[in-house]
Amino acid sequence: MPVESRGPVAPSGSRLDTWRSWKSWLGRAVEVITASAQALNAMNVFPVPDSDTGTNLELTLGGIARAAPDINPDTLDDVVQAAILSAHGNSGAIVAEMVVSVCRALQHDHAQLRSVPAGEAVALLLDTAAAAANRAVARPVEGTILTVADASASAAKSEAAVRPNDPLTVARAARTGAREALARTPDQLEALANAGVVDAGGQAFVLLLDVLVELLGGEPASPLPLPASQPVSTPLAPAATEYEVMYALTGVDEEALDRLRRTLSEVGNSVVVVGDASAAQVHVHLADAGAAIEPALELGRLSRIRVTGLGAPQSLTGRTVIALVAGKGLARAAQAMGAVPVLLAPGDDLAGPLSAAISHAGSEVVLLPNGMLTLERANQVADEFRDARRIATIPSVAQIQGLAAVAVHEPAAEFDAVVAAMGRAAGHARHGGVTVAETAAMTMAGPCQPGEVLGVLEGDIVEIGDSLTEVGWRVIARLLAGGGELLTLVTGEGAEPGLVEELSRRAHKAAEALDIEVVDGGQRRYVLLVGME
């Protein structure tokens, strides 16, 4: 995500230009972390030597930036949601919680932050981020990103007490404190000392402070160079098989989240819970993946469950998932899960935008056409790039199938395994929709007239009526009859107020244990898209 301006966003003695500062920092942070990802991966030996810290942070920050291209008071909830859903890995979850804490501070304490000198505001936000990260981790460990963030916040507060009107000096002091703490991390963790490296997450945090210094008018931030040789890591428990488990959890209050954090810390390690009662992301390493999921089942609604085996460092490639989407909300949803969306309106020729997306993609591409009419054309465009890239097309013929496929994408997994898993997820996602007839026609459900409401199931018109709610419910009831655990409702243009609420109420009444996800898709042709998994 490019930065609009590389000039200082808060000159010494000024108040912080809050929204420009936040947006510029996030965009530049994505650039620097992306350019440093391989180097961060190379030094990643704690808590697990799986060489993915840089990749996870790139996915986390990139997902936030793509999902929230404009940051202002009206979009902070979107940033929070993107941070929770984009969090990948241990360090990614911690940084996501820092982002969430800054957003909440700007929502609830913005007037106070605007009333204090700029240097003091910088120190307050760094302290807020460090404190929130420590709260999110069940068992904080010395010598990690948490230690580095704490040292940074302490140094910033000390400098702000002396020079409250100088945000650049405060940011530089914070960076100095972080660098000194980072240099001590090998003395605090044996795994780092054995490998001859500093903590990868802590190093990433220093890079984020480099960006802050640059945007406040200091020296430019530089990506981390790749070391001449990759350190030899020593796994903490080479005989044990562990899994990284992550999932989204909604409908849970703060007290229940605290209980879950304590429960998971008893059966696993690297426990991080990002977010709050509105939505949370859970991260844990443990030998029994089921033991991470079971305690949450009785607390709220689970979604986006990812289980990844932890072990030897994996060979990571530059993989890009490209999804053709029919609305801005669907684009945001795809971005939040790490995909690159190509937004198409009905009748648009996909060749140009899809070719551009593939041209800027990595060496591996997974393509999601997400429509019966776009499947063949998307394959034709992909064929033009197969000599230069490894490309697989998932035969997704509905937007719902594309969302299901993106949700199970694991960037660190082998390409063929990823394609197989995404194909299964798309195939298992049964889909329907509700639209309004534009012309008279004969359908499988009988003749229809312009203006009548049509219910579609797996591409066929199966219901005709005059009420969006009633036709929508009949489509959902057909999907419920086939079983499933997750109902996804994607609203489009023309959706009536209260439509989703009424359909959700009926669905819960018919199947109490059903998880329901709602996406404001913004698509034109379908007032409502429905999916069942």
C-alpha positions as CSV (number, residue, x, y, z in Angstrom):
1,M,0.0,0.0,0.0
2,P,1.7,3.2,-1.1
3,V,2.0,6.2,1.2
4,E,0.5,9.4,0.1
5,S,3.3,11.5,1.5
6,R,6.8,10.8,2.8
7,G,7.1,14.2,4.5
8,P,6.7,14.5,8.3
9,V,3.2,14.2,9.5
10,A,3.8,15.9,12.8
11,P,6.6,18.5,12.9
12,S,8.2,19.3,16.2
13,G,6.0,21.5,18.4
14,S,2.8,20.6,16.5
15,R,-0.3,18.6,17.4
16,L,-0.4,15.2,15.8
17,D,-2.4,15.0,12.5
18,T,-4.0,11.8,13.9
19,W,-5.6,10.3,10.9
20,R,-2.9,11.1,8.3
21,S,-0.3,9.9,10.8
22,W,-2.1,6.6,11.4
23,K,-2.8,5.9,7.7
24,S,0.7,6.9,6.6
25,W,2.3,4.7,9.3
26,L,0.3,1.7,8.3
27,G,1.0,2.0,4.6
28,R,4.7,2.5,5.1
29,A,4.8,-0.3,7.7
30,V,3.4,-2.7,5.1
31,E,6.2,-1.7,2.7
32,V,9.0,-2.1,5.2
33,I,7.8,-5.4,6.7
34,T,7.1,-6.9,3.3
35,A,10.6,-6.0,2.2
36,S,12.0,-7.4,5.4
37,A,9.9,-10.6,5.5
38,Q,12.6,-13.0,4.4
39,A,15.1,-11.7,6.8
40,L,12.7,-11.9,9.7
41,N,11.8,-15.5,8.7
42,A,15.4,-16.4,8.7
43,M,15.9,-15.3,12.3
44,N,12.7,-16.9,13.6
45,V,13.6,-19.5,16.2
46,F,11.2,-18.7,19.0
47,P,8.6,-19.8,20.2
48,V,8.8,-22.3,17.3
49,P,11.6,-22.4,14.6
50,D,9.1,-22.4,11.7
51,S,10.5,-19.4,9.7
52,D,7.3,-17.6,9.3
53,T,7.4,-14.4,11.5
54,G,8.0,-12.1,8.6
55,T,5.4,-13.8,6.5
56,N,2.8,-13.7,9.3
57,L,3.4,-10.0,9.9
58,E,3.3,-9.2,6.2
59,L,-0.1,-11.0,6.0
60,T,-1.4,-9.3,9.2
61,L,-0.4,-5.7,8.3
62,G,-1.2,-6.1,4.7
63,G,-4.6,-7.5,5.4
64,I,-5.4,-4.5,7.7
65,A,-4.1,-2.0,5.1
66,R,-6.1,-3.5,2.3
67,A,-9.3,-3.8,4.3
68,A,-9.1,-0.2,5.6
69,P,-7.6,1.9,2.8
70,D,-9.0,5.1,4.4
71,I,-8.6,5.6,8.2
72,N,-10.9,8.1,9.9
73,P,-13.3,8.2,12.8
74,D,-15.9,6.4,10.8
75,T,-13.7,3.5,9.7
76,L,-12.0,2.6,13.0
77,D,-14.4,-0.3,13.6
78,D,-13.4,-1.6,10.1
79,V,-9.7,-1.4,11.1
80,V,-10.4,-3.3,14.3
81,Q,-12.3,-6.0,12.5
82,A,-9.5,-6.3,9.9
83,A,-6.8,-6.5,12.5
84,I,-8.7,-9.3,14.3
85,L,-9.4,-11.3,11.1
86,S,-6.0,-10.7,9.5
87,A,-3.9,-11.8,12.5
88,H,-1.5,-14.6,11.5
89,G,0.8,-16.4,13.8
90,N,2.1,-15.4,17.3
91,S,3.8,-12.1,16.4
92,G,1.0,-11.2,14.0
93,A,-1.6,-11.7,16.7
94,I,0.4,-9.5,19.1
95,V,0.8,-6.7,16.5
96,A,-2.9,-7.0,15.6
97,E,-3.8,-6.5,19.3
98,M,-1.5,-3.4,19.3
99,V,-3.4,-2.0,16.3
100,V,-6.7,-2.8,18.0
101,S,-5.7,-1.0,21.2
102,V,-4.6,2.2,19.3
103,C,-7.9,2.2,17.4
104,R,-9.9,1.9,20.7
105,A,-7.8,4.7,22.2
106,L,-8.5,6.9,19.2
107,Q,-12.2,6.1,19.5
108,H,-12.6,6.7,23.2
109,D,-9.8,9.1,24.2
110,H,-9.2,11.1,21.0
111,A,-10.2,14.4,22.6
112,Q,-7.6,13.7,25.4
113,L,-4.9,12.8,22.9
114,R,-5.6,15.9,20.9
115,S,-5.4,18.0,24.0
116,V,-1.9,16.9,25.0
117,P,1.4,17.9,23.3
118,A,2.4,15.7,20.3
119,G,5.3,14.1,22.0
120,E,3.3,13.1,25.0
121,A,0.6,11.7,22.7
122,V,3.1,9.5,20.9
123,A,4.3,8.1,24.3
124,L,0.7,7.5,25.4
125,L,-0.1,5.5,22.3
126,L,3.1,3.4,22.5
127,D,2.3,2.7,26.2
128,T,-1.3,1.7,25.2
129,A,0.0,-0.7,22.6
130,A,2.5,-2.3,24.8
131,A,0.1,-2.8,27.7
132,A,-2.6,-4.2,25.4
133,A,-0.1,-6.7,23.9
134,N,0.9,-8.0,27.4
135,R,-2.8,-8.4,28.4
136,A,-3.5,-10.4,25.2
137,V,-0.7,-13.0,26.0
138,A,-1.6,-15.5,28.6
139,R,2.1,-16.1,29.8
140,P,4.4,-13.2,28.7
141,V,8.0,-14.3,28.1
142,E,11.0,-12.1,28.6
143,G,13.1,-11.7,25.5
144,T,10.3,-11.4,23.0
145,I,8.4,-8.6,21.2
146,L,6.6,-7.9,24.5
147,T,9.9,-7.0,26.2
148,V,11.0,-4.8,23.4
149,A,7.6,-3.0,23.3
150,D,7.7,-2.4,27.1
151,A,11.2,-0.9,26.8
152,S,10.1,1.3,24.0
153,A,7.1,2.6,25.9
154,S,9.2,3.3,29.0
155,A,11.8,5.2,27.1
156,A,9.1,7.2,25.3
157,K,7.4,8.2,28.5
158,S,10.7,9.3,30.1
159,E,11.5,11.4,27.1
160,A,8.0,12.9,26.8
161,A,8.3,14.1,30.4
162,V,11.3,16.2,29.4
163,R,10.3,17.1,25.8
164,P,6.5,16.8,25.6
165,N,6.3,19.0,22.5
166,D,8.8,17.0,20.4
167,P,7.2,13.9,18.9
168,L,10.3,13.1,16.8
169,T,12.6,13.1,19.8
170,V,10.2,10.9,21.7
171,A,9.9,8.4,18.9
172,R,13.7,8.3,18.6
173,A,14.0,7.6,22.3
174,A,11.4,4.9,22.0
175,R,13.4,3.3,19.2
176,T,16.6,3.5,21.1
177,G,15.0,1.8,24.1
178,A,13.6,-0.9,21.8
179,R,17.0,-1.5,20.1
180,E,18.7,-1.9,23.5
181,A,16.1,-4.3,24.7
182,L,16.3,-6.2,21.4
183,A,20.1,-6.6,21.8
184,R,19.5,-8.2,25.2
185,T,17.0,-10.8,23.9
186,P,19.6,-13.6,23.3
187,D,20.6,-13.2,27.0
188,Q,17.0,-13.9,28.0
189,L,16.1,-16.8,25.7
190,E,18.4,-19.8,25.2
191,A,17.0,-20.6,21.8
192,L,18.1,-17.2,20.5
193,A,21.5,-17.5,22.0
194,N,22.0,-21.0,20.5
195,A,21.0,-19.7,17.0
196,G,23.0,-16.5,17.3
197,V,20.0,-14.2,16.6
198,V,17.8,-11.6,18.3
199,D,14.1,-12.2,18.6
200,A,12.3,-11.9,15.2
201,G,9.2,-10.4,16.6
202,G,11.2,-7.8,18.6
203,Q,13.2,-7.0,15.5
204,A,10.0,-6.4,13.6
205,F,8.7,-4.0,16.3
206,V,11.9,-2.0,15.9
207,L,11.2,-1.8,12.2
208,L,7.8,-0.4,13.0
209,L,9.4,2.2,15.2
210,D,11.8,3.1,12.3
211,V,8.7,3.8,10.2
212,L,7.3,6.1,13.0
213,V,10.6,8.0,13.2
214,E,10.6,8.5,9.4
215,L,7.0,9.7,9.3
216,L,7.7,12.2,12.1
217,G,10.5,13.8,10.0
218,G,13.4,11.6,11.0
219,E,15.7,9.4,8.9
220,P,14.2,7.0,6.4
221,A,13.3,3.5,7.5
222,S,15.3,0.7,5.8
223,P,14.2,-2.9,5.3
224,L,16.2,-5.6,7.1
225,P,18.8,-7.2,4.9
226,L,18.8,-10.9,4.4
227,P,21.6,-12.5,6.5
228,A,24.5,-14.1,4.6
229,S,23.6,-17.5,6.1
230,Q,20.4,-18.6,7.7
231,P,20.9,-19.4,11.4
232,V,20.8,-23.0,12.5
233,S,17.8,-23.3,14.8
234,T,17.3,-25.8,17.6
235,P,13.6,-26.8,18.0
236,L,12.4,-26.5,21.6
237,A,10.9,-30.0,21.7
238,P,12.0,-31.9,18.6
239,A,10.2,-35.1,19.6
240,A,6.8,-33.6,20.0
241,T,4.3,-32.8,17.3
242,E,2.6,-29.5,17.9
243,Y,-0.1,-27.5,16.1
244,E,-0.8,-23.8,15.7
245,V,-4.5,-23.3,16.1
246,M,-6.2,-20.0,15.3
247,Y,-9.9,-19.2,15.0
248,A,-12.3,-16.3,15.2
249,L,-14.8,-16.1,18.1
250,T,-17.9,-14.0,18.4
251,G,-20.7,-13.7,20.9
252,V,-18.4,-13.9,24.0
253,D,-18.1,-11.4,26.8
254,E,-14.8,-10.2,28.3
255,E,-15.0,-12.5,31.3
256,A,-15.4,-15.6,29.1
257,L,-12.4,-14.5,27.0
258,D,-10.3,-14.3,30.2
259,R,-11.5,-17.8,31.2
260,L,-10.6,-19.1,27.7
261,R,-7.2,-17.5,27.9
262,R,-6.5,-19.2,31.2
263,T,-7.8,-22.6,30.0
264,L,-5.7,-22.6,26.9
265,S,-2.6,-21.6,28.9
266,E,-3.0,-24.8,30.9
267,V,-3.0,-27.0,27.8
268,G,-0.8,-25.1,25.4
269,N,1.6,-22.2,25.0
270,S,2.0,-19.0,23.0
271,V,-1.6,-18.2,23.9
272,V,-2.7,-14.9,22.4
273,V,-6.3,-13.6,22.4
274,V,-6.8,-10.6,20.1
275,G,-9.9,-8.3,20.2
276,D,-12.8,-8.0,22.6
277,A,-16.4,-9.1,23.2
278,S,-17.5,-8.0,19.8
279,A,-15.0,-10.2,18.0
280,A,-11.8,-12.0,19.0
281,Q,-9.1,-14.0,17.3
282,V,-7.5,-16.9,19.3
283,H,-4.0,-18.2,18.8
284,V,-2.3,-21.2,20.6
285,H,0.4,-23.8,20.2
286,L,-0.4,-27.3,21.6
287,A,-0.1,-31.0,20.9
288,D,-3.9,-31.7,20.7
289,A,-5.6,-29.3,18.3
290,G,-9.0,-30.3,19.5
291,A,-8.2,-29.2,23.1
292,A,-7.9,-25.6,21.7
293,I,-11.3,-25.7,20.0
294,E,-13.5,-27.6,22.4
295,P,-13.4,-25.0,25.3
296,A,-14.6,-22.3,22.9
297,L,-17.5,-24.2,21.5
298,E,-19.7,-23.6,24.5
299,L,-18.7,-19.9,24.7
300,G,-19.7,-18.5,21.3
301,R,-19.6,-18.8,17.6
302,L,-16.4,-20.1,15.9
303,S,-15.3,-19.4,12.4
304,R,-12.1,-19.3,10.2
305,I,-10.5,-22.2,12.1
306,R,-6.9,-22.8,11.0
307,V,-4.8,-25.7,12.2
308,T,-1.2,-25.8,11.0
309,G,1.5,-28.3,11.9
310,L,4.6,-26.9,13.6
311,G,8.0,-28.3,12.9
312,A,10.9,-27.7,10.7
313,P,11.2,-24.5,8.8
314,Q,9.0,-24.5,5.7
315,S,10.0,-23.4,2.2
316,L,7.9,-20.3,1.6
317,T,7.0,-19.0,-1.8
318,G,5.5,-15.8,-3.1
319,R,2.0,-17.0,-3.4
320,T,-1.0,-14.8,-4.3
321,V,-4.7,-15.7,-4.0
322,I,-6.7,-13.7,-6.6
323,A,-10.5,-13.5,-6.1
324,L,-12.9,-12.0,-8.6
325,V,-15.6,-10.2,-6.6
326,A,-18.9,-8.5,-7.4
327,G,-19.0,-5.8,-4.7
328,K,-16.8,-3.5,-2.6
329,G,-17.8,-5.3,0.6
330,L,-16.9,-8.7,-0.8
331,A,-13.6,-7.1,-1.8
332,R,-13.0,-6.0,1.8
333,A,-13.8,-9.4,3.1
334,A,-11.4,-11.1,0.6
335,Q,-8.7,-8.6,1.5
336,A,-9.2,-9.2,5.2
337,M,-8.4,-12.9,4.7
338,G,-5.3,-12.2,2.7
339,A,-6.5,-12.4,-0.9
340,V,-6.2,-9.9,-3.7
341,P,-9.6,-8.9,-5.0
342,V,-10.4,-8.0,-8.6
343,L,-13.7,-6.0,-8.5
344,L,-16.0,-6.5,-11.4
345,A,-19.4,-5.0,-12.2
346,P,-22.0,-7.0,-14.2
347,G,-20.9,-7.0,-17.9
348,D,-17.3,-5.9,-17.2
349,D,-14.5,-7.6,-19.2
350,L,-12.2,-9.3,-16.7
351,A,-9.2,-9.7,-19.0
352,G,-7.6,-6.3,-18.3
353,P,-7.9,-6.2,-14.5
354,L,-7.2,-9.9,-14.0
355,S,-4.1,-9.7,-16.2
356,A,-2.8,-6.8,-14.2
357,A,-3.4,-8.7,-10.9
358,I,-1.5,-11.7,-12.1
359,S,1.3,-9.6,-13.5
360,H,1.9,-8.2,-10.0
361,A,1.4,-11.6,-8.2
362,G,4.0,-13.9,-6.8
363,S,5.5,-17.0,-8.4
364,E,2.4,-19.0,-7.3
365,V,-1.2,-18.0,-8.0
366,V,-4.4,-19.4,-6.9
367,L,-7.3,-18.0,-8.9
368,L,-10.9,-17.9,-7.7
369,P,-13.3,-16.9,-10.6
370,N,-16.4,-17.0,-8.3
371,G,-18.9,-17.2,-11.1
372,M,-20.2,-19.5,-13.8
373,L,-19.8,-16.8,-16.5
374,T,-16.3,-15.8,-15.4
375,L,-14.8,-19.3,-15.0
376,E,-13.9,-20.0,-18.6
377,R,-12.7,-16.5,-19.3
378,A,-10.6,-16.5,-16.2
379,N,-8.9,-19.7,-17.2
380,Q,-8.1,-18.2,-20.6
381,V,-6.4,-15.2,-19.1
382,A,-4.5,-17.5,-16.6
383,D,-3.2,-19.6,-19.5
384,E,-1.3,-16.6,-20.8
385,F,0.8,-16.6,-17.6
386,R,1.4,-20.3,-17.0
387,D,4.9,-20.3,-18.5
388,A,6.0,-17.7,-16.0
389,R,4.0,-18.7,-12.9
390,R,2.5,-21.7,-11.3
391,I,-1.2,-21.1,-11.5
392,A,-4.2,-23.1,-10.3
393,T,-7.8,-22.2,-10.8
394,I,-10.3,-23.3,-8.2
395,P,-13.6,-23.9,-10.1
396,S,-15.6,-21.7,-7.8
397,V,-18.8,-20.6,-9.5
398,A,-20.2,-18.4,-6.7
399,Q,-19.0,-15.6,-4.4
400,I,-19.8,-17.8,-1.4
401,Q,-17.5,-20.5,-2.6
402,G,-14.7,-18.1,-3.1
403,L,-15.0,-16.8,0.5
404,A,-15.0,-20.4,1.8
405,A,-11.9,-21.2,-0.2
406,V,-10.0,-18.1,0.9
407,A,-10.8,-18.9,4.6
408,V,-8.8,-22.1,4.5
409,H,-5.8,-20.8,2.6
410,E,-2.6,-21.5,4.5
411,P,0.3,-19.4,3.1
412,A,3.0,-21.7,4.5
413,A,1.5,-24.9,3.2
414,E,2.7,-26.7,0.0
415,F,1.0,-25.4,-3.2
416,D,-0.7,-28.7,-4.2
417,A,-2.0,-29.2,-0.7
418,V,-3.4,-25.7,-0.6
419,V,-5.1,-26.0,-3.9
420,A,-6.7,-29.3,-2.8
421,A,-7.9,-27.8,0.5
422,M,-9.3,-24.7,-1.1
423,G,-11.0,-26.8,-3.8
424,R,-12.7,-29.0,-1.2
425,A,-13.8,-25.9,0.8
426,A,-15.3,-24.3,-2.3
427,G,-17.0,-27.6,-3.3
428,H,-18.6,-28.1,0.1
429,A,-20.0,-24.6,0.2
430,R,-23.6,-24.9,-1.0
431,H,-24.9,-21.6,-2.3
432,G,-28.0,-19.7,-3.2
433,G,-29.3,-16.1,-3.6
434,V,-32.1,-13.7,-4.1
435,T,-32.5,-11.4,-7.0
436,V,-35.3,-9.4,-8.8
437,A,-36.5,-10.3,-12.3
438,E,-35.7,-7.7,-14.9
439,T,-37.6,-9.3,-17.7
440,A,-40.4,-11.9,-18.2
441,A,-39.0,-15.4,-18.5
442,M,-39.7,-19.1,-18.0
443,T,-37.8,-20.6,-15.1
444,M,-37.6,-24.0,-13.4
445,A,-40.0,-22.6,-10.8
446,G,-42.5,-21.4,-13.5
447,P,-43.0,-18.1,-15.4
448,C,-41.8,-14.9,-13.8
449,Q,-42.6,-11.2,-14.5
450,P,-40.4,-8.1,-14.1
451,G,-40.2,-7.0,-10.5
452,E,-40.9,-10.5,-9.0
453,V,-38.4,-11.8,-6.4
454,L,-36.5,-14.9,-7.5
455,G,-34.8,-17.5,-5.3
456,V,-31.8,-19.2,-6.7
457,L,-30.2,-22.4,-5.5
458,E,-26.9,-23.7,-7.0
459,G,-27.5,-21.6,-10.1
460,D,-31.1,-22.6,-10.7
461,I,-34.2,-20.4,-10.0
462,V,-36.3,-22.5,-7.6
463,E,-38.5,-19.9,-5.9
464,I,-40.7,-17.0,-7.1
465,G,-42.5,-14.5,-4.9
466,D,-43.1,-10.9,-4.1
467,S,-41.2,-10.6,-0.8
468,L,-37.4,-10.5,-0.4
469,T,-37.8,-11.9,3.1
470,E,-40.1,-14.8,2.3
471,V,-38.2,-15.9,-0.8
472,G,-34.9,-15.5,1.0
473,W,-36.2,-17.7,3.8
474,R,-37.3,-20.4,1.4
475,V,-33.9,-20.5,-0.1
476,I,-32.3,-20.7,3.3
477,A,-34.7,-23.4,4.4
478,R,-33.7,-25.5,1.4
479,L,-30.0,-25.1,2.4
480,L,-30.7,-25.9,6.0
481,A,-32.4,-29.2,4.9
482,G,-29.1,-30.4,3.6
483,G,-27.3,-29.8,7.0
484,G,-24.4,-27.6,7.8
485,E,-22.8,-25.6,10.6
486,L,-22.2,-22.1,9.1
487,L,-24.7,-19.9,7.3
488,T,-23.2,-16.9,5.5
489,L,-25.5,-14.1,4.4
490,V,-24.1,-11.5,2.0
491,T,-26.2,-8.4,1.5
492,G,-26.2,-6.5,-1.8
493,E,-27.7,-3.3,-3.2
494,G,-31.4,-3.0,-2.5
495,A,-31.5,-5.2,0.7
496,E,-34.4,-4.1,2.9
497,P,-33.7,-2.8,6.4
498,G,-34.0,-5.7,8.9
499,L,-33.8,-8.4,6.1
500,V,-30.7,-10.1,7.6
501,E,-31.9,-9.8,11.1
502,E,-35.2,-11.5,10.3
503,L,-33.6,-14.2,8.3
504,S,-31.0,-14.8,11.0
505,R,-33.8,-15.1,13.6
506,R,-35.6,-17.7,11.6
507,A,-32.5,-19.6,10.9
508,H,-31.5,-19.7,14.6
509,K,-35.0,-20.8,15.5
510,A,-34.7,-23.7,13.0
511,A,-31.2,-24.7,14.0
512,E,-30.1,-23.3,17.4
513,A,-26.5,-24.4,17.0
514,L,-26.0,-22.7,13.6
515,D,-23.2,-20.2,13.2
516,I,-24.2,-17.2,11.1
517,E,-21.9,-14.7,9.5
518,V,-23.1,-11.6,7.8
519,V,-21.1,-9.7,5.1
520,D,-22.1,-6.4,3.6
521,G,-21.1,-7.4,0.1
522,G,-22.4,-4.5,-1.9
523,Q,-23.0,-6.6,-5.1
524,R,-25.5,-5.3,-7.6
525,R,-27.2,-8.2,-9.2
526,Y,-28.1,-10.2,-6.1
527,V,-29.9,-8.5,-3.2
528,L,-28.8,-11.4,-1.0
529,L,-26.2,-14.2,-1.4
530,V,-26.5,-17.2,0.9
531,G,-24.0,-20.0,1.7
532,M,-24.0,-23.1,3.8
533,E,-21.0,-25.0,5.0
